[in-house]
Amino acid sequence: MNARSSHDILNDATLASWHSFDNGITYDSGPNKLQGTAVDVTLAPGKEDQGLNFNLSSSYYQISGYVLLGVESSSFSMSLWIQRTSTGEGTLVHYSTETDGQGWCTVPIGFSSTGNIIATAWAPDNQVTGPVLSINTWTHIATTYSPTNGLILYVNGASVGGTGAQSNGAPIEVVILTLGNSLSGGGCNSQSIATGTFSGYLDEFRVYSRELSATEVAVLSKDKTCFDGFMNGDETDIDCGGSCLTCAVGQKCILTKDCNNVLCTNDICANATCNDGLKNNGETDVDCGGSNCLPCGTGKACSAGDDCDSKNCRSDTCIDKICSDGIMDGNETDIDCGGSCPACAAYQMCKVD
């Protein structure tokens, strides 16, 4: 098993959710498996593979179960790609304790009536106003918060401003995030955000329970690679799985093909065993041979006699005991050859070519 870096461990511990929409519209590729609910949104080409299309006034995508977001002044980060198809107002992320968007509620990311991207903090009210975003162009948006640095808004990997140190109110309850719509929560605290339905495409929505660094945000804003130190694209763990290199034992997976010649069991690349249906673990054939598993039967691959039940390995294949007893027996056509034994050499007896 490859040693995991401190960054890998930190990422696993603080990635609250990651909805890439590449493994189904509801699937959370993060460790907490916070499945989403899609209402009047459809899969469409995204920034990375699949994304969401919001094209109706009733469109929204909702995720429940954020515990730390409900804790006062708890650090967090949000990251997403968007492509607007219209200008003006709209909700990107709505925060509430009720599924209809009400209860304890705010709008942490959205647009003003003039189309400026805005991020908000609450108690005390504060906000960061960014630029008007171009339509029909993919843009990366991120917000980070910590009590020390306050709220920072990033557009395409660059900071466009921050509040400075401040507290941030929270309901001390589990939080629900709704993407693209405030639902019945249009009267919630939104400051200069003009709530309404987002029209366009959204992809790669992530929530972290810590403040990402400017460098980390910059990486998320770039096209994904298999060597960027982040779990992105269709990867199942950091820089492995999906269309990247296979993952090592102990790393996360979705399918067995995500793993380096071991099974994917309970979303983890499992240790090799002698009954996993794969040739691994030093085996000479599937689930047999080598120093760790039982010997192989006749016809299986081998590298030495000990790899075979018969103790006979010839031409890298296990053969029956009768094929090495020095007499013509069984269905052999000559001494120790022909029939079910290895083929005979020139000038030895045979029945068929």
N, C-alpha and C positions, 0 to 999 in steps of 0.2 A: 504494500500500500504506500502511495506517495505521501510524504509529510505535507500537511496542510499549513499554509502560511498564516501569520497572525491576521492578515487582511481577510483571508478566507473565513477564518473563525469569527471575526468581527462581523463580516457580511451575513453569515448564517445566523448569528445571534440577534441581529438588529433589523433584518429584512422582514418587515411585518407582512407585506403582501407584494406580489408581482403578477399583474395580469398582462400577459403578452398577447393573448388571444390567438396564439399559434397552436395551442393544444386543445382547442374547443373554446367556445365563447364564454363559458363560466369558470374555466379552470384557473386556479391560483398556483403558479409555479414556485411560490415562496414556501417556507417550511410550515406555515400555519394553516395552509389550505382553506383560506377564506373564500369560498366559492361565491361568484357573483350572480346577480339576477339581471337578465337582459329583458327590457320591455321596449318593444318597437324600435330596437336597434338591430342591425344585421352585420355580419362579417363582410369585410371589403378589403381590398389591397391596402395595407398599412405602411408605416415607415419601415418596419421590419416584418416582412411576410404579411400576416393578417392583422387587421385593425377593426375598429368599430365605425359604423356609419350612422350618424344622427341626422335624420332627414325629416322627422315629423315633430310636431309640437308636443306630442306625448312621449317622445323618445327619452329614455334614461337608463342608466346602468348603476346598480346599487350593490354595495358590499357592506356586510355587517360583521361586527366582532372585534373592532379595534379597542383594545383595553387601555393601552398607554396613552392614546390620543385623548382619553377622557380624564387624564391626570393633569392638574394645574401645573403650568410651567414645565411640562415634560418636553424634552427635546424631540424634534421630529424633522423629517424631510419628505417632500413629495416631488415626483418627477414624472413627466408625461410628454408625449409628442402630440401636437394637434395640427390640423389643417383646416382653417376656416373656409367656409364657402359663402359666407355673407358677412357684412360689416355690422358694427353697432354692438348692442348689449348682449349679455348672455352669461349663464352660470357654467363654470367649468367643474368646480368641486364644491358640493354642498355638504355641510357637517351638521348632524342632528342626532337626537336620541330616539326619535320616532321614525318609523318607515315612511310616513307621509311627508317627511321633511320638517316636521314641527318638533315640539318639545324644546329642549335646550338646543339652539341652532345658530349657526353663523355661515357665512359664505367665504371660505378662505382664499379661493382663486376664481376670478371671473373677469368680465369686461365692463367698462363704463359705457354710458350711452354713446360716447364718441368712439368707442372701440379700443380704448387703451387697456392693456392687460394690467390687472391690479391684484396684489396679494394683501390680505388683511390679518391683523392680530386683534385680540379682544381683551379688554379689561387690563390696561386702558386701551381704548380704541386707537388704532394706529394702522397705517397702510403704506404700501410702497406702490407707486404708479410707474408703469413701464410704457413702452411705445405702443402705437397702433400697429397691429400685426397685418402683414399682407395676406390677402385671401389666396386660396389655391396654392399655398406654399407650406411645406412642413416646417414647423417651428418647435424647438424644444423649450419647455417651461419647467422650472424647478423653483421650489421654495424651501428654505431651511430655517429652523428656529432653534435657539438655545437661550436661556435666560441671560447669558453673558453677552452674546452677539445680537440678540433680538432676531427679528424677521429679516431675511434677505431674499430678494427676488432675482432670479437668473433668467435670461433669455438667450437661447443658443449658446449656453455655457459661460456667458459673461454676466457679472453682477450689474444690475441696473439701479441698485439702491438698497438701503436697509434702514431699519428703525433705530438701531443702536440697542443697548441693553434694555430689556423690559420684561415684565411678567406676561403671562398669557392665561386667561381664564379658561376653565374647563368644567364640565358638569359632574365630575367624579362618578361617571357612569360609562358603560360600554358605548362606543360611538358607531354611527352608521355614516358612510360616505356615499353620496349619490353624485354620479358624473353626468354632466350635461343638462341638469334640470334641478330646480329648487322645489318642484312638486307644489305642495300646499304651503311651503315655507317661504313664500315670497316676501313675507313681512319680517323675516329674521334679520339679525344684524348683518348688514352687507356693506355699510359705509358707502363708498362711491361706486360700488359694483351695482349695475342695473340688472337685476335678476331676470332671467328668461331662459328659453331653451337654446342650447348651443346647437348651431348648424354646422356640420362638417364631419371631420374624421378624427379619431383619437386612437392612440396606440401606446403600448409599453408603459402602463401606469404602475408606478412603484410607490410604496410608502415605507419609510424607515423609522425606527424608534430612536434615532440619533440625528445629530446635525452632520450632514455630509460636508466634507471640505470642498473648497472651490475647485481643487484638482479633481475630486471625484465627480462633481457635477459636470466639469468639462469633459470627462471621459464619457459620461452618459449622453452627452449632447453630440457625440461623434458617431459616425456609422460604426456599427459593431464589428469587432474582429474576434478571432478565436484566441487572441493573445493580449487582450487589454486589461486583464485582471478583474473583470466584472462578469457576472452571469447575465447575459443579454442575448438578443436574437432568439434562436430556438435552443440555446444551451440548456442543459438540465442541472449543471453545476458550473462553477466558474471555469470558463474556457474549455469546456468539454461537453460531450453529449450532443444530440441533435445533429447538425451538419458539421460540427467540429470533431476533434479527435475524441475517441472513446474515453470514458471515465474509469478511474481506478477503483479498486475495492474501497468501500466506505463513502464514495461520493454519490450524489443524488442522481436518479435516473427516472425515466418514465417507462421505457421499453428496454428489453435486453440488448437491443442493438446500440443503446447508449453506453453500454459497459464494455470493458476490454476483456472479452471472452469469458465473462461470468454472467450469472443470472441477475436480473433486476428483481429484487424481492422487497416488497413493502417500500418501494420508491428509493431503495438503496442498492448499489452494486454489491452483491453478496460475496462472501468468500467462496472460492472454488471448492467443490465437493466431488465425491466419487459417484454421485447419482444425479448430477445436474443436467445431464444430456448434452454436455459440451466436452470437447477435448481440451483439457486444461490441467492444471495441478500436476504437471510432469507426466501426464498419461501418454501412452503410445497410441492408444485408440480411445474412442469415446468411453469415459468412465471405467477404464481398465488399463492395466500395465503401469510401468513406472514403479517408484518406490513407495507411493502413497496409497495405491488402489490395488484391488485384487487382480490376479493374472487374467489375461485375455483368452477367449476361446479360439478354436480353429478358424482361420481366415481373417482374424483381426491383425492389425499392424503391431509390430514389435521391433525392438532393437537388440534384445538379448533373450536367451532362453528363459530367464526368470520372469519375463513379461508374459509368458504363456502358461496355461494350465498343463500343457503337454511337456513343458520345459524344452520345446523344440521351436526355434526361430530360424527360418530359412528364407533368404531374400526378403527380409523385413516383414515376413508374414508368419503367424503361428500355424504350425502344421501338426497333424495327428501323430501320436507316438508310433503308429505302424509305419509311418513314412521315414523312419530312421532306425528300423530294427534289423537291417541287413538281409532281409528275405523278401521275396515277392509274395505279399499276402493282401487281404482285403480286396479292393477293386483295382489294385495296381496292375499296370501292363508290363512293367519290368521292376527290378528290385528298387523299392523306395521311390518310384516315380509313376506318373500316369494316374488315371482315375481321379480320385479326390486329393491325391498327393501332387507335389509340384510336377511340372511338365518334364518329360524325359529328354535327354540329350540325343544328339545325332547317333544313329546306329543302335539305340535301345528300342525295345519292342513297343508298339503302340497299336491302338485300334482306330483312332481318328486322327486327323491332322491337328 
